[in-house]
Amino acid sequence: MRILLTTTSYQDTPGPHHDQLAATGWEIVRERGPLPEGAMLELAGEFDGFLCGDDAITAAVIDKSLPRLKVISKYGIGLDKIDVAHATAAQLPVLFTPGVNHTTVAEHTFGLLLGLAKKIQSNAAEVAAGAWVAGWKKPVGNEVMGKTIGILGLGRIGKEVAVRARAFGMEVVAYDPYFDEAFAAEHEVRRGETMDAVLHGADIVSLHCFLDDQTHGMINAAKIAEMRDGVIVLNCARGEIVVAPDMAEALASGKVGGYGTDVLDAEPPAADHPLLGAPNCIVTSHIASRTHESVARQAGMATSNLVKFLRGEEGYVQANKF
């Protein structure tokens, strides 16, 4: 067996997943992802399995990888970089790891929120640059207690954010087409009947929806104009959900009071990306799920999925059905 391993979180983080993969005796080829389509096409056709992150596994990549490729094992839950429909038509299994990173992503979301609301990151940078001198006007932040947080996407991560928001004394309103009424009742989450209802009534908007044709670019200039003045927007989902130039303009005008994001529409970003250096903006390098605890869970499950499938065993988690 020859396996292509591209996820850098897997490779960079110590843990039992390395021994688990090595114990197979298979040949492991390591690349530093996420790889664009061109790089994947150069590698396609030489592997029995992909153990991938956010690499571009397009229809062309899949076609060139067959018939040797037997399985795609995704490290994580986001499948928007994989042409799942094409893989399904080719009867190529796509495995994934649901339920392993919701805690750490929710914690990261709150880190971004507190960094913006309390001016923590910007103040720390100013202090490090020597601004704290006699007569310096210190910034003034805001409490989050009593504020309304609107959550778009009340799946595993959205629910963890809601739990933490309630612990901080926040009001929570959420929209999800598959709204969990039992969870909402237990944790005092109000149901937003539409996405717009959530956007219009929230002091903070937190995005936890999948990227698809409906969500691509849904936070744009028109939607931002409908939000409350000074709204804080948090994005630990996908960068393409937010139109970056529109967000940068809203930050510059003050319409948006802060944007905290772990994802961008291009990763890594170009030096002139509009959100790099934008005011009241925190950008982290897609690390929300990159903790020792979460990586161990994700990598272990991704490896187990791969090994079980290729050995003909049961117990792997498959995203596509055919």
C-alpha positions, 0 to 999 in steps of 0.5 A: 500500500502507498499512502499520500499524507498531506495534512500538516497538523497530523505531521507536526503534532506528536501523538500515537497516530504516528505509531498507528500509521507506521505500524501498518508497514505501508509506504507513506509519502508526506507532502505539505498541504493544503495542495492546489489542484496542479500539485495534486494532479502531479501526484495523482495515480500513484497512491492507494489512499489519500490521508488528506487535509484541505487539498483540492481533490477535484474531478480531474484529480479523482479521475487521474487517481483511479483505478489505483486509488481506493479511498480518501480519508479526510482529516477533519469534517469539511468536505468542500475541497473534495468533489464528493459527488464525483467520488460517489459517482466513481464509487470512491469512498470518502471517509471523515472524522465528525465529532472530534474538534468541536470543543477546540474550535468553540474555544478558539471562537471565544478567544477571537471574541474576547480578543476583539471585544476586550482589545486584547490583541491590539493593545498587546501589540501596542504595548510591545511596540512601546506605546505604554508611556505617560500620557498614552490614551489606553483603549476601552473595550466592551463586556460580552455579558448581556450581549446577543450572539447570533450563531449561524449553524447550530451543529456540534461546533455551534452548540459548543459556542452556545454553551460557552456563550450562556456561561458568559451571560450572553443571550443566544439566538441561532439559525439552522435548517435542522434546528435542535429544539431539545438542545435549544430548550435545555440551553436557552437558545432562541430560534431565529426563523431565518438567517436574516433574523439572526443577522439583524438582531445580534451584537456578535455573529458567529459563523459555523455553517458548511461552505456550499453554493448557498453559503458562498459569499453570504456575508457580503456588503448588502448583508453587512449593511443590514447588521447592527452598527459595530457588530463583531463577526467571527468566522471559524468555518470557511473563508469563502463564506465572507466576501473579504473586500466587503468585510475590509471596507466595513471594518475601515468604515466602522460599520463592523466593529471587529472581525475575528477569523481563522480562515481566509478565502485564499490560504496562505493569503497573498501579501496584499490580502484585504484583511491583512492589516485591516483595523479591528481584525484578528486573522489566525492561520487556520489553527482553531482545531490545531491543539494537541488534544484535538489533533490526536482525536482527528488524526487517530480517527482519520488513520483508523478510518483509512486502516479499517477500510483498506483492511476490509474491517468495519467501523470506519465513518463514510461521508458518501453513500452508494 
